[in-house]
Amino acid sequence: MTRIQLSFALSAPLDEQLMNRIRDVYGTYGILKIQAESDGRNLMVEYDATRFSAKDVEAALARAGLPLDQRSI
């Protein structure tokens, strides 16, 4: 397994509804960790690179309805 971490900026701060959506994404096989930064406008996602590409992770977050602003490399 190759663990990769990506940061994503959100266009809206996290609220309870978005936290529930994060929980749903966390159940995706290959997503290892999702951590909200203290400002509530950034997420760090750790994933298994043997299962996902960065675009796959971004697509999974977008499908869940998370308001992605940009990915920070």
GUMITI-721677 format. One record per atom (N, C-alpha, C): residue number from 1; residue in three letters; atom name; x, y, z. Coordinates in nm, 3 decimals, always signed. Each point is the difference from the previous one (the first is absolute). Layout:
// residues N
<seq->NUM | type->ALA | atom->CA | X->X | Y->Y | Z->Z>
...
***
This chain:
// residues 73
<seq->1 | type->MET | atom->N | X->+0.084 | Y->-0.117 | Z->+0.000>
<seq->1 | type->MET | atom->CA | X->-0.084 | Y->+0.117 | Z->+0.000>
<seq->1 | type->MET | atom->C | X->+0.089 | Y->+0.124 | Z->+0.000>
<seq->2 | type->THR | atom->N | X->-0.036 | Y->+0.095 | Z->-0.082>
<seq->2 | type->THR | atom->CA | X->+0.069 | Y->+0.128 | Z->-0.007>
<seq->2 | type->THR | atom->C | X->-0.095 | Y->+0.108 | Z->+0.049>
<seq->3 | type->ARG | atom->N | X->+0.033 | Y->+0.061 | Z->+0.114>
<seq->3 | type->ARG | atom->CA | X->-0.086 | Y->+0.103 | Z->+0.059>
<seq->3 | type->ARG | atom->C | X->+0.040 | Y->+0.137 | Z->-0.055>
<seq->4 | type->ILE | atom->N | X->-0.100 | Y->+0.073 | Z->-0.046>
<seq->4 | type->ILE | atom->CA | X->+0.019 | Y->+0.135 | Z->-0.052>
<seq->4 | type->ILE | atom->C | X->-0.096 | Y->+0.092 | Z->+0.074>
<seq->5 | type->GLN | atom->N | X->+0.044 | Y->+0.122 | Z->+0.026>
<seq->5 | type->GLN | atom->CA | X->-0.086 | Y->+0.101 | Z->+0.062>
<seq->5 | type->GLN | atom->C | X->-0.020 | Y->+0.116 | Z->-0.096>
<seq->6 | type->LEU | atom->N | X->-0.125 | Y->+0.042 | Z->-0.011>
<seq->6 | type->LEU | atom->CA | X->-0.036 | Y->+0.117 | Z->-0.080>
<seq->6 | type->LEU | atom->C | X->-0.078 | Y->+0.097 | Z->+0.086>
<seq->7 | type->SER | atom->N | X->+0.018 | Y->+0.128 | Z->-0.024>
<seq->7 | type->SER | atom->CA | X->-0.079 | Y->+0.102 | Z->+0.068>
<seq->7 | type->SER | atom->C | X->-0.097 | Y->+0.060 | Z->-0.099>
<seq->8 | type->PHE | atom->N | X->-0.120 | Y->+0.026 | Z->+0.048>
<seq->8 | type->PHE | atom->CA | X->-0.104 | Y->+0.061 | Z->-0.082>
<seq->8 | type->PHE | atom->C | X->-0.055 | Y->+0.122 | Z->+0.073>
<seq->9 | type->ALA | atom->N | X->-0.014 | Y->+0.110 | Z->-0.072>
<seq->9 | type->ALA | atom->CA | X->-0.066 | Y->+0.119 | Z->+0.053>
<seq->9 | type->ALA | atom->C | X->-0.148 | Y->-0.012 | Z->-0.031>
<seq->10 | type->LEU | atom->N | X->-0.082 | Y->+0.042 | Z->+0.093>
<seq->10 | type->LEU | atom->CA | X->-0.145 | Y->-0.002 | Z->-0.019>
<seq->10 | type->LEU | atom->C | X->-0.051 | Y->+0.141 | Z->-0.025>
<seq->11 | type->SER | atom->N | X->-0.104 | Y->+0.011 | Z->-0.081>
<seq->11 | type->SER | atom->CA | X->-0.056 | Y->+0.132 | Z->-0.030>
<seq->11 | type->SER | atom->C | X->-0.100 | Y->+0.044 | Z->+0.107>
<seq->12 | type->ALA | atom->N | X->-0.032 | Y->-0.088 | Z->+0.094>
<seq->12 | type->ALA | atom->CA | X->-0.091 | Y->+0.032 | Z->+0.110>
<seq->12 | type->ALA | atom->C | X->+0.053 | Y->-0.070 | Z->+0.125>
<seq->13 | type->PRO | atom->N | X->-0.022 | Y->+0.060 | Z->+0.117>
<seq->13 | type->PRO | atom->CA | X->+0.048 | Y->-0.064 | Z->+0.123>
<seq->13 | type->PRO | atom->C | X->-0.081 | Y->-0.126 | Z->+0.030>
<seq->14 | type->LEU | atom->N | X->+0.063 | Y->-0.092 | Z->+0.073>
<seq->14 | type->LEU | atom->CA | X->-0.067 | Y->-0.125 | Z->+0.035>
<seq->14 | type->LEU | atom->C | X->-0.115 | Y->+0.025 | Z->+0.097>
<seq->15 | type->ASP | atom->N | X->-0.107 | Y->-0.071 | Z->-0.022>
<seq->15 | type->ASP | atom->CA | X->-0.112 | Y->+0.000 | Z->+0.094>
<seq->15 | type->ASP | atom->C | X->-0.039 | Y->-0.146 | Z->+0.023>
<seq->16 | type->GLU | atom->N | X->-0.106 | Y->-0.023 | Z->+0.074>
<seq->16 | type->GLU | atom->CA | X->-0.038 | Y->-0.137 | Z->+0.034>
<seq->16 | type->GLU | atom->C | X->-0.033 | Y->-0.083 | Z->-0.125>
<seq->17 | type->GLN | atom->N | X->-0.069 | Y->+0.059 | Z->-0.095>
<seq->17 | type->GLN | atom->CA | X->-0.035 | Y->-0.070 | Z->-0.123>
<seq->17 | type->GLN | atom->C | X->+0.125 | Y->-0.043 | Z->-0.078>
<seq->18 | type->LEU | atom->N | X->+0.097 | Y->+0.089 | Z->-0.011>
<seq->18 | type->LEU | atom->CA | X->+0.124 | Y->-0.034 | Z->-0.070>
<seq->18 | type->LEU | atom->C | X->+0.081 | Y->-0.104 | Z->+0.075>
<seq->19 | type->MET | atom->N | X->-0.004 | Y->+0.005 | Z->+0.133>
<seq->19 | type->MET | atom->CA | X->+0.070 | Y->-0.102 | Z->+0.079>
<seq->19 | type->MET | atom->C | X->-0.061 | Y->-0.138 | Z->-0.026>
<seq->20 | type->ASN | atom->N | X->-0.133 | Y->-0.007 | Z->-0.016>
<seq->20 | type->ASN | atom->CA | X->-0.065 | Y->-0.127 | Z->-0.033>
<seq->20 | type->ASN | atom->C | X->+0.044 | Y->-0.049 | Z->-0.138>
<seq->21 | type->ARG | atom->N | X->+0.018 | Y->+0.091 | Z->-0.094>
<seq->21 | type->ARG | atom->CA | X->+0.048 | Y->-0.038 | Z->-0.133>
<seq->21 | type->ARG | atom->C | X->+0.143 | Y->-0.051 | Z->+0.005>
<seq->22 | type->ILE | atom->N | X->+0.082 | Y->+0.062 | Z->+0.084>
<seq->22 | type->ILE | atom->CA | X->+0.138 | Y->-0.048 | Z->+0.019>
<seq->22 | type->ILE | atom->C | X->-0.002 | Y->-0.141 | Z->+0.056>
<seq->23 | type->ARG | atom->N | X->-0.088 | Y->-0.025 | Z->+0.096>
<seq->23 | type->ARG | atom->CA | X->-0.012 | Y->-0.134 | Z->+0.057>
<seq->23 | type->ARG | atom->C | X->-0.031 | Y->-0.102 | Z->-0.109>
<seq->24 | type->ASP | atom->N | X->-0.087 | Y->+0.035 | Z->-0.092>
<seq->24 | type->ASP | atom->CA | X->-0.036 | Y->-0.092 | Z->-0.108>
<seq->24 | type->ASP | atom->C | X->+0.120 | Y->-0.027 | Z->-0.091>
<seq->25 | type->VAL | atom->N | X->+0.079 | Y->+0.101 | Z->-0.031>
<seq->25 | type->VAL | atom->CA | X->+0.119 | Y->-0.018 | Z->-0.084>
<seq->25 | type->VAL | atom->C | X->+0.103 | Y->-0.085 | Z->+0.073>
<seq->26 | type->TYR | atom->N | X->+0.011 | Y->+0.019 | Z->+0.130>
<seq->26 | type->TYR | atom->CA | X->+0.097 | Y->-0.075 | Z->+0.080>
<seq->26 | type->TYR | atom->C | X->-0.025 | Y->-0.151 | Z->-0.010>
<seq->27 | type->GLY | atom->N | X->-0.124 | Y->-0.039 | Z->-0.027>
<seq->27 | type->GLY | atom->CA | X->-0.033 | Y->-0.141 | Z->-0.016>
<seq->27 | type->GLY | atom->C | X->+0.044 | Y->-0.058 | Z->-0.134>
<seq->28 | type->THR | atom->N | X->+0.054 | Y->+0.081 | Z->-0.088>
<seq->28 | type->THR | atom->CA | X->+0.046 | Y->-0.045 | Z->-0.130>
<seq->28 | type->THR | atom->C | X->+0.130 | Y->-0.078 | Z->+0.015>
<seq->29 | type->TYR | atom->N | X->+0.004 | Y->-0.121 | Z->-0.054>
<seq->29 | type->TYR | atom->CA | X->+0.120 | Y->-0.083 | Z->+0.009>
<seq->29 | type->TYR | atom->C | X->+0.117 | Y->+0.070 | Z->-0.067>
<seq->30 | type->GLY | atom->N | X->+0.109 | Y->+0.017 | Z->+0.072>
<seq->30 | type->GLY | atom->CA | X->+0.118 | Y->+0.067 | Z->-0.052>
<seq->30 | type->GLY | atom->C | X->+0.019 | Y->+0.140 | Z->+0.056>
<seq->31 | type->ILE | atom->N | X->-0.107 | Y->+0.060 | Z->+0.053>
<seq->31 | type->ILE | atom->CA | X->+0.013 | Y->+0.127 | Z->+0.071>
<seq->31 | type->ILE | atom->C | X->+0.035 | Y->-0.035 | Z->+0.144>
<seq->32 | type->LEU | atom->N | X->+0.118 | Y->+0.040 | Z->+0.043>
<seq->32 | type->LEU | atom->CA | X->+0.050 | Y->-0.044 | Z->+0.130>
<seq->32 | type->LEU | atom->C | X->-0.029 | Y->+0.098 | Z->+0.112>
<seq->33 | type->LYS | atom->N | X->-0.001 | Y->+0.129 | Z->-0.032>
<seq->33 | type->LYS | atom->CA | X->-0.017 | Y->+0.100 | Z->+0.105>
<seq->33 | type->LYS | atom->C | X->-0.048 | Y->+0.130 | Z->-0.064>
<seq->34 | type->ILE | atom->N | X->-0.094 | Y->+0.066 | Z->+0.067>
<seq->34 | type->ILE | atom->CA | X->-0.044 | Y->+0.133 | Z->-0.041>
<seq->34 | type->ILE | atom->C | X->+0.003 | Y->+0.086 | Z->+0.126>
<seq->35 | type->GLN | atom->N | X->+0.074 | Y->+0.108 | Z->-0.007>
<seq->35 | type->GLN | atom->CA | X->+0.015 | Y->+0.085 | Z->+0.117>
<seq->35 | type->GLN | atom->C | X->-0.032 | Y->+0.144 | Z->-0.038>
<seq->36 | type->ALA | atom->N | X->-0.088 | Y->+0.062 | Z->+0.078>
<seq->36 | type->ALA | atom->CA | X->-0.032 | Y->+0.141 | Z->-0.021>
<seq->36 | type->ALA | atom->C | X->+0.100 | Y->+0.083 | Z->+0.077>
<seq->37 | type->GLU | atom->N | X->+0.051 | Y->+0.104 | Z->-0.063>
<seq->37 | type->GLU | atom->CA | X->+0.090 | Y->+0.091 | Z->+0.068>
<seq->37 | type->GLU | atom->C | X->-0.081 | Y->+0.093 | Z->+0.089>
<seq->38 | type->SER | atom->N | X->+0.064 | Y->+0.062 | Z->+0.095>
<seq->38 | type->SER | atom->CA | X->-0.069 | Y->+0.078 | Z->+0.103>
<seq->38 | type->SER | atom->C | X->-0.085 | Y->+0.115 | Z->-0.055>
<seq->39 | type->ASP | atom->N | X->+0.035 | Y->+0.052 | Z->-0.116>
<seq->39 | type->ASP | atom->CA | X->-0.078 | Y->+0.110 | Z->-0.056>
<seq->39 | type->ASP | atom->C | X->-0.131 | Y->-0.046 | Z->-0.064>
<seq->40 | type->GLY | atom->N | X->-0.017 | Y->-0.132 | Z->-0.017>
<seq->40 | type->GLY | atom->CA | X->-0.123 | Y->-0.053 | Z->-0.057>
<seq->40 | type->GLY | atom->C | X->-0.015 | Y->+0.024 | Z->-0.149>
<seq->41 | type->ARG | atom->N | X->+0.104 | Y->+0.049 | Z->-0.063>
<seq->41 | type->ARG | atom->CA | X->-0.007 | Y->+0.027 | Z->-0.144>
<seq->41 | type->ARG | atom->C | X->+0.101 | Y->-0.081 | Z->-0.079>
<seq->42 | type->ASN | atom->N | X->+0.068 | Y->-0.092 | Z->+0.066>
<seq->42 | type->ASN | atom->CA | X->+0.098 | Y->-0.084 | Z->-0.067>
<seq->42 | type->ASN | atom->C | X->-0.011 | Y->-0.144 | Z->+0.050>
<seq->43 | type->LEU | atom->N | X->+0.021 | Y->-0.093 | Z->-0.093>
<seq->43 | type->LEU | atom->CA | X->+0.001 | Y->-0.141 | Z->+0.034>
<seq->43 | type->LEU | atom->C | X->+0.132 | Y->-0.062 | Z->-0.042>
<seq->44 | type->MET | atom->N | X->+0.048 | Y->-0.094 | Z->+0.080>
<seq->44 | type->MET | atom->CA | X->+0.113 | Y->-0.082 | Z->-0.037>
<seq->44 | type->MET | atom->C | X->-0.053 | Y->-0.141 | Z->-0.018>
<seq->45 | type->VAL | atom->N | X->+0.026 | Y->-0.058 | Z->-0.116>
<seq->45 | type->VAL | atom->CA | X->-0.047 | Y->-0.135 | Z->-0.030>
<seq->45 | type->VAL | atom->C | X->+0.122 | Y->-0.088 | Z->-0.022>
<seq->46 | type->GLU | atom->N | X->+0.006 | Y->-0.111 | Z->+0.073>
<seq->46 | type->GLU | atom->CA | X->+0.104 | Y->-0.099 | Z->-0.020>
<seq->46 | type->GLU | atom->C | X->-0.065 | Y->-0.119 | Z->-0.070>
<seq->47 | type->TYR | atom->N | X->+0.064 | Y->-0.047 | Z->-0.106>
<seq->47 | type->TYR | atom->CA | X->-0.059 | Y->-0.109 | Z->-0.078>
<seq->47 | type->TYR | atom->C | X->+0.107 | Y->-0.098 | Z->-0.046>
<seq->48 | type->ASP | atom->N | X->-0.044 | Y->-0.116 | Z->-0.043>
<seq->48 | type->ASP | atom->CA | X->+0.087 | Y->-0.105 | Z->-0.051>
<seq->48 | type->ASP | atom->C | X->+0.019 | Y->+0.024 | Z->-0.150>
<seq->49 | type->ALA | atom->N | X->+0.121 | Y->+0.038 | Z->-0.039>
<seq->49 | type->ALA | atom->CA | X->+0.028 | Y->+0.033 | Z->-0.140>
<seq->49 | type->ALA | atom->C | X->+0.000 | Y->-0.123 | Z->-0.091>
<seq->50 | type->THR | atom->N | X->-0.001 | Y->-0.120 | Z->+0.057>
<seq->50 | type->THR | atom->CA | X->-0.012 | Y->-0.119 | Z->-0.084>
<seq->50 | type->THR | atom->C | X->-0.146 | Y->-0.022 | Z->-0.041>
<seq->51 | type->ARG | atom->N | X->-0.092 | Y->+0.071 | Z->+0.063>
<seq->51 | type->ARG | atom->CA | X->-0.143 | Y->-0.012 | Z->-0.029>
<seq->51 | type->ARG | atom->C | X->-0.059 | Y->+0.122 | Z->-0.068>
<seq->52 | type->PHE | atom->N | X->+0.057 | Y->+0.120 | Z->+0.028>
<seq->52 | type->PHE | atom->CA | X->-0.055 | Y->+0.126 | Z->-0.049>
<seq->52 | type->PHE | atom->C | X->+0.110 | Y->+0.088 | Z->-0.057>
<seq->53 | type->SER | atom->N | X->-0.039 | Y->+0.086 | Z->-0.091>
<seq->53 | type->SER | atom->CA | X->+0.086 | Y->+0.111 | Z->-0.041>
<seq->53 | type->SER | atom->C | X->-0.054 | Y->+0.125 | Z->+0.070>
<seq->54 | type->ALA | atom->N | X->+0.075 | Y->+0.109 | Z->-0.008>
<seq->54 | type->ALA | atom->CA | X->-0.046 | Y->+0.125 | Z->+0.060>
<seq->54 | type->ALA | atom->C | X->-0.134 | Y->+0.044 | Z->-0.061>
<seq->55 | type->LYS | atom->N | X->-0.015 | Y->-0.021 | Z->-0.130>
<seq->55 | type->LYS | atom->CA | X->-0.127 | Y->+0.037 | Z->-0.066>
<seq->55 | type->LYS | atom->C | X->-0.116 | Y->-0.086 | Z->+0.051>
<seq->56 | type->ASP | atom->N | X->+0.027 | Y->-0.128 | Z->+0.029>
<seq->56 | type->ASP | atom->CA | X->-0.104 | Y->-0.087 | Z->+0.054>
<seq->56 | type->ASP | atom->C | X->-0.047 | Y->+0.048 | Z->+0.136>
<seq->57 | type->VAL | atom->N | X->+0.094 | Y->+0.041 | Z->+0.083>
<seq->57 | type->VAL | atom->CA | X->-0.033 | Y->+0.050 | Z->+0.134>
<seq->57 | type->VAL | atom->C | X->-0.083 | Y->+0.128 | Z->-0.013>
<seq->58 | type->GLU | atom->N | X->+0.045 | Y->+0.089 | Z->-0.085>
<seq->58 | type->GLU | atom->CA | X->-0.073 | Y->+0.125 | Z->-0.021>
<seq->58 | type->GLU | atom->C | X->-0.142 | Y->-0.028 | Z->-0.051>
<seq->59 | type->ALA | atom->N | X->-0.014 | Y->-0.095 | Z->-0.090>
<seq->59 | type->ALA | atom->CA | X->-0.131 | Y->-0.036 | Z->-0.054>
<seq->59 | type->ALA | atom->C | X->-0.089 | Y->-0.059 | Z->+0.109>
<seq->60 | type->ALA | atom->N | X->+0.055 | Y->-0.082 | Z->+0.088>
<seq->60 | type->ALA | atom->CA | X->-0.079 | Y->-0.059 | Z->+0.109>
<seq->60 | type->ALA | atom->C | X->-0.051 | Y->+0.109 | Z->+0.094>
<seq->61 | type->LEU | atom->N | X->+0.084 | Y->+0.098 | Z->+0.030>
<seq->61 | type->LEU | atom->CA | X->-0.043 | Y->+0.111 | Z->+0.085>
<seq->61 | type->LEU | atom->C | X->-0.109 | Y->+0.083 | Z->-0.068>
<seq->62 | type->ALA | atom->N | X->+0.018 | Y->+0.025 | Z->-0.128>
<seq->62 | type->ALA | atom->CA | X->-0.100 | Y->+0.079 | Z->-0.075>
<seq->62 | type->ALA | atom->C | X->-0.132 | Y->-0.075 | Z->-0.010>
<seq->63 | type->ARG | atom->N | X->+0.005 | Y->-0.132 | Z->-0.025>
<seq->63 | type->ARG | atom->CA | X->-0.124 | Y->-0.080 | Z->-0.007>
<seq->63 | type->ARG | atom->C | X->-0.076 | Y->+0.003 | Z->+0.131>
<seq->64 | type->ALA | atom->N | X->+0.072 | Y->+0.008 | Z->+0.110>
<seq->64 | type->ALA | atom->CA | X->-0.063 | Y->+0.004 | Z->+0.132>
<seq->64 | type->ALA | atom->C | X->-0.062 | Y->+0.137 | Z->+0.028>
<seq->65 | type->GLY | atom->N | X->+0.027 | Y->+0.096 | Z->-0.087>
<seq->65 | type->GLY | atom->CA | X->-0.060 | Y->+0.133 | Z->+0.016>
<seq->65 | type->GLY | atom->C | X->+0.082 | Y->+0.096 | Z->+0.083>
<seq->66 | type->LEU | atom->N | X->+0.128 | Y->-0.030 | Z->+0.019>
<seq->66 | type->LEU | atom->CA | X->+0.085 | Y->+0.093 | Z->+0.074>
<seq->66 | type->LEU | atom->C | X->+0.035 | Y->+0.119 | Z->-0.090>
<seq->67 | type->PRO | atom->N | X->-0.008 | Y->+0.121 | Z->+0.054>
<seq->67 | type->PRO | atom->CA | X->+0.024 | Y->+0.120 | Z->-0.080>
<seq->67 | type->PRO | atom->C | X->+0.149 | Y->+0.027 | Z->-0.021>
<seq->68 | type->LEU | atom->N | X->+0.062 | Y->-0.072 | Z->-0.092>
<seq->68 | type->LEU | atom->CA | X->+0.143 | Y->+0.014 | Z->-0.024>
<seq->68 | type->LEU | atom->C | X->+0.028 | Y->+0.130 | Z->-0.072>
<seq->69 | type->ASP | atom->N | X->+0.099 | Y->+0.070 | Z->+0.050>
<seq->69 | type->ASP | atom->CA | X->+0.045 | Y->+0.123 | Z->-0.065>
<seq->69 | type->ASP | atom->C | X->+0.121 | Y->-0.031 | Z->-0.086>
<seq->70 | type->GLN | atom->N | X->+0.100 | Y->-0.065 | Z->+0.061>
<seq->70 | type->GLN | atom->CA | X->+0.120 | Y->-0.037 | Z->-0.075>
<seq->70 | type->GLN | atom->C | X->+0.078 | Y->-0.104 | Z->+0.078>
<seq->71 | type->ARG | atom->N | X->+0.083 | Y->-0.072 | Z->-0.073>
<seq->71 | type->ARG | atom->CA | X->+0.088 | Y->-0.098 | Z->+0.063>
<seq->71 | type->ARG | atom->C | X->+0.135 | Y->+0.067 | Z->+0.018>
<seq->72 | type->SER | atom->N | X->+0.056 | Y->-0.013 | Z->+0.118>
<seq->72 | type->SER | atom->CA | X->+0.134 | Y->+0.053 | Z->+0.029>
<seq->72 | type->SER | atom->C | X->+0.100 | Y->-0.111 | Z->-0.013>
<seq->73 | type->ILE | atom->N | X->+0.098 | Y->+0.018 | Z->-0.086>
<seq->73 | type->ILE | atom->CA | X->+0.099 | Y->-0.106 | Z->-0.022>
<seq->73 | type->ILE | atom->C | X->+0.116 | Y->+0.020 | Z->+0.095>
***
